[in-house]
């Protein structure tokens, strides 16, 4: 991954600089960043669903195999001076599509490689690999282009993809038992992922914090090539050094994060990183030489890793394994959607008022966003255990049920002491919130008007197969919440009824 990251960031730096040669319009330069981020916004969530359904190693292999020849072909166009702004944006879009497929897949693999306790440093280490690529790739760009020509970064990125292919071929994934249920259809998988994201409060907080940061922080990524050429100076070599300094700041942030986490919570880290990013953009706007811009780059890289690594860990820790690719796909969609929107918007603002003024406006907007996002507190899933639970017994059936029968209605009858009414309702509502993450719908609680102390918890699943899936997906957290609700039962165990809709002919209805 590090080799691939170096090649990717070398190509990114070369693409931004190449566009300044093909077109000096700040909007066209900003569109390079937008073309890289837009595919992740468009395809990141479907890619996350694929990562939850298919073999992740094979998906990574297929992505690298398909994109490497395309990048090599564009390198040939640059070599023969046939590249145009349109072809540059097209190849950048294809590279972004590869990132859209790789990003949620690779991140979904991480929790399979390390324990839950090791996940935060593993995510940080992964971010370190990306940051290292940002240092080495852009740092070499001036020397590579001066010695080998403008096409060289694209050739080298194709070679780095080949190295990634070799690593994936050598990677031996631990064999696992075949799943008891068939793979989900991608459409239903995406719907389940969206439903989970809607009811996952911790994931929503990470989405809000990340989504409120990147549209404004994207301004310096999008405008740095134009700013470097028109105001800062230093040529291609200076631009590469500035990008490398951003990466170096990220590397430094990687080593500082454990120390910072011991002294402030996740929300404090994000707040500090946001204020620091605004300061870095103000420094960029005032910089008229490389040293000042270098200081801004180091600060920008440090704050970038502080904000995104923290929100990434919050997102990773909040989603269970069955929906991890989709949850992280939603996270990537929000982040890169913000980068796309921000790049285009700040490119247009820069075309109207200039890059420096645009950066100052972006910095002010970033500061204004801070109090607006304070209600979205990052909890890093405190007290949540989203690992699969093995406690749930399989349902006992009176006869055969087809997998496509449904919808299925589940009724759970509780009998409690009237004095426990409010405490019970609080417990069952917490349980319902967790059930809603598990692809059920129409969850509700009813009180028996003629029998005091009797309550019915009810919810629906789309089919009997989806009902069995939600059994596989139940977490330790849901088990604990179920025990808490059941503790109010005063006569035996709560009665569970599983009802399948019948059609007008009296047969079990089938889902579409």
C-alpha positions in Angstrom: 0.0 0.0 0.0 2.8 2.4 0.7 4.4 1.8 -2.7 0.9 2.4 -4.3 0.4 5.5 -2.2 3.7 7.0 -3.4 2.8 6.4 -7.0 -0.7 7.8 -6.5 0.5 11.0 -4.8 3.2 11.4 -7.4 0.6 11.2 -10.1 -1.7 13.6 -8.2 1.0 16.2 -7.9 2.0 15.8 -11.6 -1.7 16.1 -12.7 -2.2 19.4 -10.8 1.0 20.9 -12.3 0.3 19.5 -15.8 -3.1 21.3 -15.7 -1.4 24.6 -14.9 0.6 24.1 -18.2 -2.4 23.0 -20.3 -4.8 25.6 -18.8 -4.0 28.5 -16.4 -7.6 28.8 -15.3 -7.8 28.3 -11.5 -11.2 26.6 -12.0 -9.6 24.0 -14.4 -6.8 23.4 -11.9 -9.3 22.9 -9.1 -11.3 20.5 -11.2 -8.3 18.1 -11.1 -8.9 17.6 -7.4 -12.7 17.4 -8.0 -12.2 14.7 -10.6 -10.2 12.7 -8.2 -12.8 13.0 -5.4 -16.0 12.8 -7.4 -15.9 9.0 -8.1 -15.5 8.3 -4.4 -18.7 10.3 -3.8 -20.5 8.5 -6.6 -19.3 5.0 -6.2 -17.9 4.8 -2.6 -21.1 3.5 -1.1 -21.8 0.8 -3.8 -18.2 -0.2 -3.5 -18.7 -0.6 0.3 -21.7 -2.8 -0.4 -19.5 -4.9 -2.8 -16.8 -5.2 -0.1 -19.4 -6.7 2.3 -20.7 -9.2 -0.3 -17.7 -10.4 -2.5 -14.2 -11.6 -1.6 -12.3 -8.4 -0.7 -8.9 -9.6 -2.0 -10.4 -10.4 -5.4 -12.1 -7.0 -5.6 -8.7 -5.3 -4.9 -7.0 -7.4 -7.5 -9.6 -6.7 -10.1 -9.4 -3.0 -9.5 -5.7 -2.8 -9.9 -5.8 -5.0 -13.0 -8.3 -2.8 -14.7 -6.8 0.6 -13.9 -3.1 0.0 -14.5 -3.3 -0.2 -18.3 -5.4 2.9 -18.4 -2.8 4.9 -16.4 0.0 3.5 -18.6 -2.0 4.6 -21.7 -2.2 8.2 -20.4 1.5 8.2 -19.7 2.0 7.4 -23.4 -0.2 10.4 -24.3 1.8 12.7 -22.1 5.1 11.2 -23.5 4.0 12.1 -27.1 2.6 15.5 -26.1 -1.0 14.5 -26.9 -2.5 15.1 -23.5 -5.4 17.6 -23.2 -7.3 19.1 -20.2 -10.1 16.7 -21.1 -8.0 13.6 -21.2 -6.2 14.6 -18.0 -9.6 15.0 -16.2 -10.7 11.7 -17.6 -7.7 9.7 -16.4 -8.0 11.5 -13.0 -11.6 10.4 -12.8 -10.6 6.8 -13.6 -7.9 6.9 -10.9 -10.5 8.3 -8.5 -12.8 5.4 -9.4 -10.1 3.0 -8.4 -9.7 4.8 -5.1 -13.5 4.6 -4.6 -13.3 0.8 -4.9 -10.1 0.3 -2.9 -10.8 2.7 0.0 -13.8 1.1 1.7 -12.5 -2.4 0.8 -9.1 -1.8 2.3 -10.5 -0.2 5.4 -13.0 -3.0 5.9 -10.1 -5.4 5.9 -8.3 -3.7 8.8 -10.6 -5.0 11.6 -10.0 -8.5 10.3 -6.2 -8.1 10.8 -6.2 -6.7 14.3 -8.1 -6.9 17.6 -10.6 -4.2 18.6 -8.1 -2.7 21.1 -5.5 -2.5 18.3 -7.9 -0.8 15.8 -7.1 2.9 16.6 -3.3 2.4 16.2 -4.0 0.3 13.1 -6.1 3.0 11.5 -3.4 5.5 12.4 -0.7 3.3 10.9 -2.7 3.0 7.7 -3.0 6.8 7.7 0.8 6.9 8.2 1.2 4.9 5.0 -0.9 7.4 3.1 1.0 10.3 4.7 4.4 8.7 3.8 3.2 8.5 0.2 2.4 12.2 0.4 5.9 13.0 1.5 7.9 10.7 -0.9 5.7 11.1 -4.0 5.5 14.9 -4.3 9.0 15.3 -2.8 10.4 13.4 -5.8 8.2 15.0 -8.4 10.5 17.9 -9.4 13.6 15.6 -9.7 11.6 12.9 -11.6 10.1 15.4 -14.1 13.4 17.2 -14.6 15.3 14.0 -15.2 12.7 11.8 -17.0 10.0 14.1 -18.3 6.4 14.9 -17.5 5.2 11.4 -18.3 7.5 9.8 -15.8 5.1 10.2 -12.7 2.3 8.4 -14.6 4.6 5.6 -15.7 5.9 5.2 -12.1 2.3 5.1 -10.8 1.5 2.2 -13.2 4.6 0.4 -11.8 3.5 0.9 -8.2 0.2 -0.6 -9.1 2.0 -3.7 -10.4 3.8 -3.9 -7.0 0.4 -3.8 -5.3 -0.8 -6.6 -7.5 2.2 -8.7 -6.5 1.5 -8.1 -2.8 -2.2 -9.1 -3.2 -1.2 -12.3 -5.0 1.2 -13.2 -2.2 -1.4 -12.3 0.5 -2.8 -15.5 2.0 -6.2 -14.8 3.5 -7.3 -17.0 6.4 -9.9 -19.5 5.2 -13.3 -19.0 6.8 -16.4 -21.2 7.0 -18.8 -20.6 4.1 -21.7 -18.4 5.2 -24.9 -20.3 6.1 -27.1 -17.9 4.1 -26.7 -16.8 0.5 -25.0 -13.5 -0.4 -27.1 -10.4 -0.4 -28.3 -8.8 -3.6 -26.4 -5.5 -4.0 -29.6 -3.4 -4.0 -30.9 -4.9 -0.8 -27.4 -4.7 0.7 -27.2 -0.9 -0.1 -30.7 -0.4 1.4 -29.6 -2.2 4.6 -26.5 -0.1 4.8 -28.4 3.1 4.4 -30.9 2.0 7.1 -28.0 1.2 9.4 -26.3 4.5 8.9 -29.6 6.3 9.5 -30.0 4.8 13.0 -26.3 4.6 14.0 -25.9 7.7 16.1 -22.1 7.3 16.5 -21.6 6.9 12.8 -23.8 9.9 12.1 -21.7 12.0 14.4 -18.5 11.0 12.5 -20.2 11.8 9.2 -21.3 15.2 10.5 -17.8 16.1 11.8 -16.0 14.9 8.7 -18.6 16.4 6.4 -18.4 19.7 8.1 -14.6 19.9 7.8 -13.5 18.7 4.3 -15.5 21.1 2.1 -13.6 24.0 3.5 -10.3 22.3 4.1 -10.4 21.2 0.4 -9.7 24.8 -0.6 -6.0 24.5 0.0 -5.7 21.1 -1.8 -7.5 22.5 -4.8 -5.9 25.9 -5.0 -2.3 25.1 -4.1 -1.1 24.5 -7.7 -2.4 27.8 -8.9 -1.2 29.6 -5.7 2.2 28.1 -6.0 2.6 29.2 -9.7 1.2 32.7 -9.3 2.1 33.8 -5.8 4.5 31.6 -3.9 7.0 30.8 -6.6 9.5 28.0 -6.6 8.3 26.3 -9.8 7.5 22.6 -10.0 10.2 21.8 -7.4 8.7 24.2 -4.9 5.2 22.9 -5.5 6.4 19.3 -4.9 8.2 20.4 -1.7 5.0 22.0 -0.4 3.0 18.8 -1.0 5.8 16.8 0.6 5.6 19.1 3.6 1.9 18.5 4.0 2.7 14.8 4.0 5.5 15.3 6.5 3.1 17.2 8.8 0.7 14.2 8.5 3.6 11.8 9.4 4.4 13.9 12.5 0.7 14.0 13.4 0.7 10.2 13.2 3.3 10.0 15.9 1.7 12.8 18.0 -1.8 11.3 18.0 -1.3 8.8 20.8 0.2 11.5 23.0 -2.7 13.9 22.1 -5.4 11.2 22.6 -4.0 10.7 26.2 -4.6 14.4 26.9 -7.9 15.3 25.1 -10.9 13.5 23.8 -11.9 13.0 20.2 -14.0 16.1 20.1 -11.1 18.2 21.4 -8.8 16.7 18.8 -11.2 17.6 16.0 -11.7 21.1 17.3 -7.9 21.7 17.6 -7.3 20.3 14.1 -10.1 22.5 12.6 -8.7 25.7 14.2 -5.2 24.7 13.0 -6.4 24.1 9.5 -8.0 27.6 9.4 -4.7 29.1 10.5 -2.8 27.1 7.9 -5.1 28.5 5.1 -4.6 32.0 6.4 -0.8 31.5 6.2 -1.1 30.2 2.6 -3.1 33.3 1.7 -0.4 35.6 3.0 2.6 33.5 1.8 4.7 35.2 -0.9 7.7 32.8 -0.6 8.4 29.1 -0.1 9.4 29.2 3.6 6.2 30.7 4.8 4.2 28.3 2.6 6.3 25.5 4.0 5.2 26.3 7.5 1.6 26.5 6.4 2.0 23.0 4.8 3.4 21.4 7.9 0.6 22.8 10.0 -2.0 21.8 7.4 -0.8 18.2 7.3 -0.7 17.9 11.1 -4.2 19.1 11.4 -5.5 17.1 8.5 -4.4 13.8 10.0 -5.7 14.9 13.5 -9.2 15.5 12.2 -9.6 12.7 9.6 -7.9 9.9 11.6 -10.0 10.7 14.6 -13.3 10.7 12.7 -12.2 7.6 10.8 -11.6 5.7 14.0 -15.0 6.8 15.3 -16.6 5.5 12.1 -14.6 2.2 12.2 -15.5 1.5 15.8 -19.2 2.2 15.4 -20.1 -0.3 12.7 -20.3 -4.1 13.1 -18.6 -6.4 10.7 -21.6 -7.3 8.5 -22.0 -3.7 7.4 -18.5 -2.4 7.8 -17.8 -1.9 4.1 -21.1 0.0 3.6 -20.6 2.1 6.7 -17.1 3.1 5.6 -18.4 3.6 2.1 -20.9 6.1 3.4 -18.1 7.8 5.4 -15.9 8.0 2.2 -18.9 9.2 0.2 -19.5 12.1 2.6 -15.8 13.0 2.8 -15.1 12.9 -0.9 -18.4 14.5 -1.7 -17.3 17.4 0.4 -13.9 17.5 -1.3 -15.6 17.5 -4.7 -18.0 20.2 -3.8 -15.4 22.3 -2.0 -12.9 22.0 -4.9 -15.4 23.2 -7.5 -16.8 25.9 -5.3 -13.4 27.3 -4.2 -12.1 27.1 -7.7 -15.0 29.3 -8.8 -14.5 31.7 -5.9 -10.7 31.9 -6.8 -11.5 32.6 -10.4 -13.6 35.6 -9.2 -11.5 37.0 -6.4 -8.2 35.2 -6.6 -6.7 32.2 -4.8 -5.5 34.1 -1.7 -8.8 35.8 -1.0 -10.6 32.5 -1.6 -8.4 30.8 1.1 -9.2 33.5 3.6 -12.9 33.1 3.0 -12.6 29.3 3.3 -10.7 29.7 6.6 -13.5 32.0 8.0 -16.2 29.5 7.0 -14.3 26.7 8.7 -14.3 28.6 12.0 -18.0 29.4 11.6 -18.8 25.7 11.2 -17.3 24.8 14.6 -20.2 25.9 16.9 -22.7 24.5 14.4 -21.3 21.0 14.7 -20.9 20.9 18.5 -24.0 18.8 18.9 -22.5 16.0 16.9 -20.2 14.6 19.6 -17.8 11.8 18.7 -17.9 9.0 21.3 -15.6 6.5 19.7 -18.4 4.0 20.4 -18.0 4.3 24.2 -19.6 1.2 25.9 -20.5 -0.4 22.6 -19.6 -3.9 21.7 -20.5 -4.4 18.0 -18.9 -7.9 17.8 -21.2 -10.7 16.8 -23.2 -12.4 19.6 -23.3 -16.1 19.9 -26.1 -16.2 22.5 -29.2 -16.0 20.3 -31.1 -19.3 19.9 -32.4 -20.2 16.4 -36.1 -19.7 15.9 -38.3 -22.9 16.4 -40.7 -23.4 13.4 -43.9 -25.3 13.2 -43.3 -26.0 9.4 -41.2 -25.2 6.4 -40.8 -21.5 5.5 -39.6 -20.4 2.1 -36.7 -17.9 2.2 -38.6 -15.4 0.1 -41.7 -15.5 2.2 -42.7 -12.3 3.8 -42.9 -9.6 5.0 -42.3 -11.0 8.5 -43.8 -9.4 11.5 -42.3 -10.1 14.9 -44.3 -9.4 18.1 -42.8 -9.7 21.6 -45.2 -9.6 24.5 -43.9 -8.4 27.9 -45.8 -8.4 31.2 -44.3 -6.0 33.7 -45.2 -4.4 37.0 -47.1 -1.1 36.4 -44.6 0.7 38.6 -41.8 -0.2 36.2 -43.5 1.3 33.2 -41.2 4.3 32.6 -38.0 2.3 33.3 -39.1 -0.5 31.0 -40.0 1.9 28.1 -36.6 3.4 28.4 -34.9 0.0 28.2 -37.1 -1.2 25.3 -36.5 2.0 23.3 -32.8 1.6 23.6 -33.2 -2.0 22.4 -35.4 -0.8 19.5 -32.8 1.8 18.4 -30.2 -1.1 18.2 -32.7 -3.3 16.3 -33.3 -0.6 13.7 -29.6 -0.7 12.8 -30.1 -4.3 11.9 -32.2 -3.8 8.8 -35.7 -4.0 10.4 -38.4 -1.4 9.9 -41.7 -0.2 11.5 -40.4 -0.8 15.0 -42.9 0.3 17.7 -44.2 -0.5 21.2 -47.9 -0.9 22.0 -49.6 -0.9 25.4 -52.6 -3.1 26.1 -55.5 -0.8 27.0 -57.4 -3.6 28.7 -54.6 -5.3 30.6 -52.4 -3.1 32.7 -48.7 -4.0 32.5 -48.8 -5.7 29.1 -46.7 -4.3 26.3 -46.1 -5.5 22.7 -42.8 -4.7 20.9 -43.3 -5.2 17.2 -41.1 -4.8 14.1 -40.9 -6.1 10.5 -38.4 -7.7 8.2 -38.7 -7.7 4.4 -38.6 -11.5 4.1 -37.8 -14.7 6.1 -34.3 -14.7 4.7 -33.8 -11.1 5.9 -35.1 -12.2 9.3 -32.5 -15.0 9.5 -29.8 -12.5 8.4 -30.6 -10.2 11.3 -30.1 -13.1 13.6 -26.6 -13.5 12.2 -25.9 -9.8 12.7 -27.0 -9.5 16.3 -24.3 -8.0 18.4 -23.2 -8.3 22.0 -24.6 -4.8 22.6 -28.1 -5.9 21.4 -27.8 -9.0 23.6 -27.1 -6.8 26.7 -30.0 -4.4 25.8 -32.3 -7.4 25.3 -31.4 -8.7 28.8 -32.1 -5.3 30.2 -35.6 -5.2 28.7 -36.3 -8.8 29.6 -35.3 -8.1 33.2 -38.7 -6.3 33.8 -40.7 -9.5 32.8 -42.6 -10.9 35.8 -44.1 -14.1 34.4 -41.6 -16.4 32.7 -40.1 -15.2 29.4 -41.5 -12.6 27.0 -43.7 -14.4 24.4 -42.3 -14.1 20.8 -44.6 -14.5 17.7 -43.2 -14.6 14.2 -45.9 -13.8 11.7 -45.6 -14.2 7.9 -48.1 -12.5 5.6 -50.4 -14.7 3.6 -51.8 -13.8 0.2 -55.5 -13.8 -0.9 -55.2 -17.5 -1.7 -54.1 -18.4 1.8 -50.5 -19.1 0.9 -47.4 -17.5 2.3 -46.8 -14.2 0.5 -43.5 -13.8 -1.4 -41.4 -10.7 -1.4 -40.5 -9.1 -4.8 
